[in-house]
């Protein structure tokens, strides 16, 4: 009987983003300038966090970490892609960026005022997401906030759907399904913003930015 080889979603995504890092950085480095809604919810998130520290998990080239820093938040970035982390360190030498996995964060229990997961769970197979959300809960202080951003499904009867992302296979979520998962992990929804896709978006997926609080 042949050996069964498990699909390594984490490794596939990491390697794909290593390869695409430079192009990705060029594409998204200035993206917040054209996204007033994104800036608004990041600003609200920063106000909720206050003086606490924030981990930008899946930080990519570091532009959102730097934006939070500009709002007065003590933010640092973590990404699975060593190439992405290198680009972030080069672009923002005054900020801290580390290579790491959301599934096993090198962060102590209960020390963060905020966790930002900005489209960073989309490449994680749905059965593995609860463990990652558990890590988010673990590192937050009581009363700390999570801002999670993801692509939404349009069918409640299919709470998760796989799609062909430009970099690596990815998943969409029915927002209420993900909210229920967060609740099970001790994170209560505070607010959500649902945005329609841009006319230039070939996939026409709605985007969800979900703010939750640790009890």
C-alpha angles and dihedrals in degrees: 000000000000120000116262111237114208118223109247103211092173093053093045092052093044094051092044092052091046088057095043097039100108095045091044092051091050091049099048106025093099098026096115091063089069096040112075092167091054091049090049096054092042088052091051090047090052091051092051091050094048111171096353125112120257129208113208099207114201089017096170111188091354102248095129092045087054091048091055089048088054089055090057097260120138095235133170131179135233125187136168092224114084090198091054091049090050091053091048092051090049094049096042108026093169093062132074121247127174138184110240150129125255088218092063111022118193089222128112123247118277100358105117129084091198145015122201117200102176108182087319098123095054094095094049116101107244095244089060096050098082091061090051092049087050088057090051089053093046096056097043123093116236104280092023120139136234122202109195123182125192145147116270132226119226096217122072090197089065104048093183130029130184120225139178105263118193092245107029139343110293142186136228123210136210100238097227090052092055091044089055090050091051090049091053088054094051099264117122122203114248100175143337135206121204117195129192117238119265116256089247093055105108093199096050093211121161116238122224126201109192123192116200136174131217111234 
